[in-house]
């Protein structure tokens, strides 16, 4: 559990910042996603980072117990799978996938989900240990 708390300590603020960014700057993110859907080769640095970070998270914490820390495991596996999809999907499929980012409803949903995950992880990894 110490590894999960350490990962959550880093991820919670990132999720919160990302969620706020999606909600406050949705139009900007839609433009970025539209640009990425036209030229997915700009994502090559991310293509390499996602599976590496996913494997690091999975290597540090890969526990499938039904508690708050499962968010860490799911995030690690999600990053690994997303990284694999970057490499394994053909270009036209990646472009279609990126076009989903143009949908305002999905952008709001992603922002809210990021805020919730950041809040939950922050509460358990940052706030509760400070109160103990």
Protein Blocks (a to p, Z undefined) as FASTA:
>chain_A
ZZmmmmmmmmmmmmmmmmmmmmmmmmmmmmmmmmmmmmmmlmmmmmmmmmmmmmmmmmmo
ccdbdcfklmmmmmmmmmmmmmmmmmmpcfklmmmmmmmmmpmklmmmmmmmmmmmmmmm
mmmmmmmmmmZZ
